Amino acid sequence: MIREFKEFISRGSVMDLAVGVIIGGAFTSIVKALVSYLINPLIGLFVGGMDFSDWVLKIGDATFKFGSFINAIINFLIIAFVIFLLVKLVNKVTHKQKEVPITPEVQLLEEIRDLLKKRD
């Protein structure tokens, strides 16, 4: 059983997952700081620093803090958008398309494909 556990833990995918989780945790603090200290104040300039956390609904003894829920949704959308922009930027910087020379075989296959499309 110990041998099987060693094999499992030494797999590349498990190590990749562990590294991903650790880096993700560190990245989360960066994104939260970006949103909290830069993006939210900027948005606050335009919407007047709206804070929904005081919005509550009381029914009997139950208190529903739906304003905090609205704040959480807004923060999630902002964070998701910032992550989207960061991933898009990183992909643009790191994955520049390299021009692949077209071989005669590929060119012939493309011509055959085009002729078959015309027949349909």
N, C-alpha and C positions, 0 to 999 in steps of 0.2 A: 504494500500500500504506500509506503514511503517512496519507493522507486517511482510509482505511478504519479504521485504528487510532484516529485522532482521533475518528471517529464512534462507534466501539465504546466507547472510554473515556469519552466525554461522555454516554453514555446514562444515564438516571436510575437504572436498575436496577444498573449497575456501581457508581455512586457510592453508592447505598443500601447495597450489599453491603459496600463498603469502610468506610463509616461504621459499619455493623453489626459488622464484625469488630473495629474499633478499640474501639468501646464495649463489645463482648463481652469483649475482653481486659481492659479496665479493670474491668468488672463481675466478672470472674472473681477478680481480686485481692480485691475487696470480699467476695464470697461465701466465698472461702477463709479470709479473716481472721475473718469471722463464725463459720464452722464451727470453725476452729482455736482461737480465743481465747474463744469464748462457748459454742457448742453442745457441743463435745467435752468441755470441763471439766465442764459441767453433767451430761452423760451419765456421765462418770467418777465423779461423786458417787454415782450410783445403782448402777453396775456394778463399783465398786471399782477404777476405772482400768485395766481389762483391756487388755493389749497382746499381740497375737498374733504380733508380728514375730519372736519367738524360736522359734516353732514351725518346725522343719525336719524333713525326711525325707531320710536319706542312704541311697542305694543305690549301693554301689560307690564310684566317684569322683564321682558326681553328687549334688549337694545341691539339694533342692527346698525353696524357702522359701515354703511354702504359707501360713504365718502372715502374711507381708507381703501376700500376695494377699487373704487374708481381711480384713486392715485396709483395703486399697484398696477392696474391695467395700463395706465398712461406711461408709467415707468417701464413696464415690460415692452410696450411698443417702441419707446424711444431706444431702449437697450437693443432690441432686436434690429431696429433700423441702423443703429451705429455699428453693430456687428456685421450686418449685411454690407455696409459701406466699407468696413475694414477688410472683409473677406474679398470683396470685389477689387479693392486696391491691391491687396497682396497677390491675388490671381493675375492682375494686370501686370504687376511688376515681375513676378516670378515665372509666369507661364507665357512668355512671349512666343508666338507661333513661329516656328522655324519653317522656312520654305523647304519643302521636300522636292527634290528633283523628280520629274515625272519620267519614269522608265518607259521604253517602247511598249512593254507588255501592258502597263497601266493605261497608256494612251490607246492601245488597241482595244482593251476591255471597255474603256469609256466610249469609244466609237461604236462598239457593238451594243452597249447599253442604250446609247442615243438612237441607234437604228431600230432597236426593239421598241423603244418608247414611241417612235413615229408610226410603227405598224399598228399599235393599239388604238 
